Amino acid sequence: MKKINLILLFLFFFVTIFSCKKEETKSQEKKELIVKTNVVVNITKTTATCKGEIKDDGGSPIISSGICYSTLHNPTIADDHTTDGITAIGSFESNISGLQPSTTYYVRAFATNGNGTVYGNEVQFTSVILMETVLLNGGTFLMGSPNGTGEIDEHPQHSVTVSSFRISKYEITNQQYADFLNDINADSNGSNDEHGWLDMTSNDCQISYDGSHFVVDAGKENYPVIDVSWYGAKAFCEYYGGRLPTEAEWEFAARGGNNSNDYIYSGSNNIDDVAWYWNNSTNLENPLNQNKGTHIIGRKNPNELGLYDMSGNVMEWCNDLYDSNYYHNSPSNNPQGPSVGTYRVCRGGSWGSYANNIRVTTRFNYCCDIYSSYNLGFRPVFNP
């Protein structure tokens, strides 16, 4: 009997100790330091803001918190990091600086208490793509087409002088435009004022809003942005310290500036060498019309200045208002276009154009208030 009682007493102590340890384990689990990485916002070429959260301090005072970041997965405090976060349970944000443009980074929020450092989930982002530009030294050229060639609004051919400027080497891409929309915290419809910037209702638009930020259709990141209005193009240029080119600047650049060989198309008399146009723009990976569409930027040969896709791929918005008779009274020095009008000039032709409309002198015009299209994009210019 005594033996049985001893066994029962042993079992009682065993169960009690086990239960206490179990309760202690549960208590320890409840007191674990918990950190969460939320979102990265305000992304530029060299800076970003990352938001984090301390959800539980683990029962020990927080010593420090912040954001770790690296170009490699799972960054720690041994990598670049900030330490300007909070020291209590709650949300915080850290400003990251010194980033490299066009680079993918991985970030994790962290917090340190007396028991050590804990990291949150990993979030990735890409710094804004660096816009490559080409310097054009100012010069004088014959703008428009000589008698007997071209359309009526390309006449008379006339001498024009333009000052030096820089111009984007490539057409602006979907990714660059999505980064811009995210950077300015644009409205979910892709705008930030009363004018439409990006027609996100179009089935052809390759940028969408996922509820928190703008994203590009997979595989379309380096295609030229389309369905962007004149106002949307202008807003992008001005945000990055540039502007849309004047019509004269655009033609000077397309012709090759002071290095011009006076080609029919931008960079060649052979259209297939330098341009995507209706006869060669079949693209089953990006079918916009009859299995034809835009192509990834920079896949054709550049012109004399190293500029790509000035002919074809997408037409490009210029800053000028349009007047079919403007060449008859255009100023000879840095013409800015007519002072009144409803339509804006577009240049360069597109993947949907026939060869005659790819020429460096061809002029188009569209209503800047309402028009956007799957064959129309842009490139900025900057002061030298």
Sequence and secondary structure as in RCSB ss.txt:
>XXXX:A:sequence
MKKINLILLFLFFFVTIFSCKKEETKSQEKKELIVKTNVVVNITKTTATCKGEIKDDGGSPIISSGICYSTLHNP
TIADDHTTDGITAIGSFESNISGLQPSTTYYVRAFATNGNGTVYGNEVQFTSVILMETVLLNGGTFLMGSPNGTG
EIDEHPQHSVTVSSFRISKYEITNQQYADFLNDINADSNGSNDEHGWLDMTSNDCQISYDGSHFVVDAGKENYPV
IDVSWYGAKAFCEYYGGRLPTEAEWEFAARGGNNSNDYIYSGSNNIDDVAWYWNNSTNLENPLNQNKGTHIIGRK
NPNELGLYDMSGNVMEWCNDLYDSNYYHNSPSNNPQGPSVGTYRVCRGGSWGSYANNIRVTTRFNYCCDIYSSYN
LGFRPVFNP
>XXXX:A:secstr
 HHHHHHHHHHHHHHHHHHHHHHHHHHHHHT EEEEEEEEES  SS EEEEEEEEEETTS EEEEEEEEESSSS 
 TTSEE   S SSSEEEEEEE    TT EEEEEEEEEETTEEEEEEEEEEE      EEEE  EEEEES  TTSS
 GGG S EEEEE  EEEESS  BHHHHHHHHHHTT  TTS SSSS  B TTSTT  EEE SSSEEE TT TTSB 
 SB HHHHHHHHHHTT B   HHHHHHHHTTGGG    SBTTBSSHHHH   TTT B TTS SBTTB    TT S
   TTS   SSSSSEEEEEEE  TTGGGT  SBS    SS SEEEEES  TTS GGGGSTT EEEEETTT   TT
EE   EE  
